[in-house]
Amino acid sequence: MTAPTDNQDRTQRRKGVMRTAWVVGVIAIAIYVAFILSGVLAA
């Protein structure tokens, strides 16, 4: 088994960071939409 090269390590980290950013973004949008809907439906 060979050790990952520097380029492969960077690619894997970049994919992980992008996935984390997307997950955090989706959660933030879901919370935002929930607050908007709670305000609209409560009125």
C-alpha positions in Angstrom: 0.0 0.0 0.0 1.5 3.3 -1.0 1.2 6.6 0.9 -1.0 9.2 -0.7 0.8 11.8 -2.6 0.6 15.5 -1.7 -1.8 16.2 -4.6 -4.2 13.4 -3.6 -4.2 14.6 0.0 -5.0 18.2 -1.1 -7.8 16.9 -3.3 -9.3 14.8 -0.5 -9.1 17.7 1.9 -10.7 20.1 -0.6 -13.6 17.6 -1.2 -14.1 17.3 2.5 -14.1 21.1 3.0 -16.6 21.6 0.2 -18.9 18.9 1.5 -18.8 20.5 5.0 -19.5 23.9 3.5 -22.5 22.6 1.6 -23.9 20.8 4.7 -23.5 23.9 6.9 -25.0 26.1 4.2 -28.0 23.8 3.8 -28.6 23.7 7.5 -28.4 27.6 7.7 -30.9 27.9 4.8 -33.2 25.4 6.5 -33.1 27.4 9.8 -33.7 30.7 7.9 -36.7 29.2 6.0 -38.1 27.8 9.2 -38.0 31.3 10.9 -39.7 32.9 7.8 -42.4 30.2 7.8 -43.0 30.5 11.5 -43.5 34.2 11.1 -45.8 33.9 8.1 -47.9 31.0 9.6 -48.2 32.7 13.0 -49.7 35.8 11.5 
